[in-house]
Amino acid sequence: RDERRGRELPGLAAAVDVLWTRNGSLPESLARMAQVQGCGIATRDPVTSAAYEYRARDGARFELCATFDSGTDAAEPDRAPGFWLHQAGRQCFSRDAKRID
């Protein structure tokens, strides 16, 4: 379950990057991002069906939040690529949108 969440959050961040590049501004919400043709993002937790949290901050800064069943260990050799390190419970990740060339 956490591995899937860990794959979906980077996908959401990548979608933010695409929209930042296209529009020069952060998207308003996950709901608006999901409406963009070709975006194909998961906006809800695969187990609880609760919406992932997204907040646009200043400039290119945004935040994504999810609730995890367990924590990750930076030393885990088989950790899935792109799986963000986190503790158990609600965790938020701050990112800067990046322009895609």
Residue frames relative to the residue before (quaternion, step in Angstrom):
aa qw qx qy qz dx dy dz
R 1.0000 0.0000 0.0000 0.0000 0.00 0.00 0.00
D 0.6890 0.4646 -0.2823 0.4794 3.57 0.87 -0.94
E 0.6091 0.5490 -0.3652 0.4407 3.59 1.05 -0.66
R 0.6465 0.5070 -0.3230 0.4699 3.57 0.98 -0.78
R 0.6250 0.5153 -0.3353 0.4811 3.58 0.97 -0.81
G 0.6707 0.5191 -0.2806 0.4494 3.54 1.01 -0.88
R 0.6471 0.4689 -0.3189 0.5095 3.60 1.21 -0.36
E 0.6796 0.5152 -0.2942 0.4315 3.56 1.00 -0.80
L 0.6320 0.5438 -0.3497 0.4274 3.62 0.95 -0.72
P 0.6640 0.4624 -0.3322 0.4846 3.66 0.85 -0.74
G 0.6013 0.5510 -0.3547 0.4572 3.60 1.13 -0.58
L 0.6357 0.5091 -0.3175 0.4857 3.55 1.05 -0.76
A 0.6459 0.5146 -0.3198 0.4645 3.59 0.96 -0.86
A 0.6438 0.5153 -0.3206 0.4661 3.60 1.01 -0.79
A 0.6323 0.5186 -0.3302 0.4715 3.59 1.04 -0.73
V 0.6097 0.5287 -0.3481 0.4771 3.58 1.05 -0.72
D 0.6357 0.5372 -0.3212 0.4517 3.60 0.97 -0.87
V 0.6492 0.5166 -0.3124 0.4627 3.58 0.96 -0.90
L 0.7063 0.4548 -0.2731 0.4687 3.58 0.83 -0.96
W 0.5857 0.5513 -0.3568 0.4751 3.59 1.13 -0.64
T 0.6669 0.5005 -0.2937 0.4674 3.58 0.93 -0.91
R 0.6901 0.4923 -0.2749 0.4536 3.58 0.90 -0.94
N 0.8282 0.2902 -0.0941 0.4701 3.55 0.78 -1.10
G 0.3978 -0.7278 0.4733 0.2968 3.58 1.18 -0.39
S 0.7345 0.2826 -0.2185 0.5770 3.56 1.26 0.35
L 0.5763 -0.5858 0.4422 0.3594 3.54 -1.25 0.41
P 0.5310 -0.6065 0.4688 0.3610 3.59 -1.09 0.58
E 0.5900 -0.6067 0.4178 0.3307 3.55 -1.20 0.62
S 0.8085 -0.0807 0.1347 0.5671 3.56 0.90 -0.96
L 0.6345 -0.5015 0.4132 0.4186 3.55 -1.30 0.17
A 0.6079 0.5635 -0.3515 0.4352 3.57 1.04 -0.75
R 0.6632 0.4812 -0.3017 0.4874 3.60 0.98 -0.82
M 0.6270 0.5356 -0.3370 0.4544 3.59 1.01 -0.78
A 0.6636 0.5234 -0.3029 0.4403 3.59 0.96 -0.87
Q 0.6428 0.5351 -0.3143 0.4490 3.58 1.21 -0.50
V 0.5566 0.6126 -0.3939 0.3997 3.59 1.22 -0.34
Q 0.4762 -0.6921 0.4688 0.2729 3.54 -0.74 1.10
G 0.8179 0.2339 -0.1955 0.4880 3.55 -0.93 0.96
C 0.4860 0.6793 -0.4339 0.3379 3.59 1.25 -0.09
G 0.0264 -0.8760 0.4811 0.0223 3.58 1.01 -0.81
I 0.3559 0.7483 -0.4886 0.2732 3.59 0.83 0.93
A 0.3948 -0.6575 0.5832 0.2680 3.52 -1.29 0.51
T 0.1467 -0.8265 0.5407 0.0543 3.58 -0.63 1.08
R 0.7322 0.3830 -0.2166 0.5199 3.59 1.28 -0.14
D 0.5909 -0.5709 0.4503 0.3495 3.52 -1.19 0.71
P 0.4857 -0.7074 0.4280 0.2835 3.63 -0.81 0.94
V 0.7139 0.4274 -0.2530 0.4935 3.61 1.16 -0.43
T 0.7946 0.3279 -0.1582 0.4859 3.58 0.71 -1.08
S 0.3254 -0.7572 0.4793 0.3017 3.57 1.26 -0.50
A 0.4093 0.6793 -0.4939 0.3565 3.59 1.24 0.28
A 0.5193 -0.6371 0.4651 0.3288 3.57 -1.04 0.72
Y 0.4709 -0.6005 0.5533 0.3340 3.53 -1.13 0.69
E 0.4012 -0.7104 0.5202 0.2524 3.57 -1.14 0.55
Y 0.0156 -0.7697 0.6378 -0.0226 3.54 -1.06 0.87
R 0.0393 0.7788 -0.6252 0.0305 3.55 -1.00 0.85
A 0.3235 -0.6973 0.6066 0.2028 3.53 -0.95 0.93
R 0.1807 -0.7692 0.6060 0.0917 3.57 -0.96 0.88
D 0.7632 -0.3262 0.2587 0.4942 3.59 -1.13 -0.58
G 0.8424 0.1408 -0.1106 0.5083 3.55 -1.12 0.73
A 0.7956 -0.2438 0.2226 0.5079 3.55 -0.74 -1.12
R 0.5023 0.6847 -0.4008 0.3438 3.60 1.30 -0.05
F 0.0758 0.7786 -0.6199 0.0609 3.56 -1.01 0.90
E 0.2761 -0.7570 0.5760 0.1376 3.52 -1.29 0.34
L 0.1021 -0.7591 0.6411 0.0488 3.54 -1.10 0.85
C 0.0689 -0.8046 0.5897 0.0093 3.58 -0.95 0.89
A 0.0440 0.7594 -0.6481 0.0367 3.53 -1.23 0.68
T 0.3686 -0.6948 0.5656 0.2477 3.55 -1.29 0.30
F 0.1762 -0.8096 0.5585 0.0407 3.55 -0.74 1.16
D 0.5135 -0.6508 0.4752 0.2950 3.56 -1.14 0.69
S 0.8012 0.0170 0.0234 0.5977 3.58 1.03 -0.77
G 0.5488 -0.6211 0.4553 0.3251 3.54 -1.30 0.22
T 0.4032 -0.6750 0.5542 0.2732 3.53 -1.33 0.18
D 0.2875 -0.7193 0.6080 0.1741 3.51 -1.32 0.40
A 0.4774 -0.6939 0.4605 0.2801 3.58 -0.71 1.05
A 0.6777 0.5066 -0.2914 0.4462 3.59 1.15 -0.53
E 0.4484 0.6944 -0.4630 0.3200 3.61 1.22 -0.07
P 0.3396 -0.7855 0.4787 0.1961 3.61 -0.45 1.17
D 0.7497 0.3854 -0.2241 0.4891 3.60 1.08 -0.59
R 0.2712 0.7728 -0.5231 0.2357 3.55 1.21 0.48
A 0.5069 -0.6716 0.4486 0.3012 3.59 -0.82 1.00
P 0.5516 -0.6109 0.4413 0.3573 3.61 -0.99 0.75
G 0.8092 0.2582 -0.2022 0.4875 3.55 -0.99 0.83
F 0.4986 0.6471 -0.4359 0.3777 3.60 1.24 -0.02
W 0.3211 -0.7824 0.5063 0.1688 3.55 -0.41 1.21
L 0.4899 -0.6602 0.4873 0.2944 3.56 -0.97 0.88
H 0.1199 0.7982 -0.5758 0.1302 3.57 -0.93 0.90
Q 0.4246 -0.6325 0.5745 0.2994 3.50 -1.40 0.16
A 0.6302 -0.4904 0.4113 0.4395 3.58 -1.29 0.06
G 0.7001 0.4438 -0.3480 0.4379 3.55 -1.19 0.60
R 0.7342 -0.3842 0.3083 0.4672 3.54 -1.32 -0.28
Q 0.0103 0.7922 -0.6069 0.0637 3.53 -0.79 1.12
C 0.1574 -0.7765 0.6053 0.0767 3.55 -1.05 0.83
F 0.1734 -0.7811 0.5974 0.0551 3.53 -1.07 0.85
S 0.2210 -0.7686 0.5897 0.1128 3.56 -0.76 1.07
R 0.0045 -0.7948 0.6048 -0.0498 3.53 -0.91 0.96
D 0.3164 -0.6809 0.6149 0.2413 3.52 -1.36 0.28
A 0.4569 -0.6631 0.5154 0.2932 3.57 -0.88 0.93
K 0.1992 -0.7788 0.5892 0.0817 3.52 -1.07 0.84
R 0.4548 -0.6635 0.5204 0.2866 3.54 -1.03 0.80
I 0.2606 -0.7496 0.5928 0.1369 3.52 -1.02 0.90
D 0.2550 -0.7849 0.5491 0.1320 3.56 -0.74 1.05
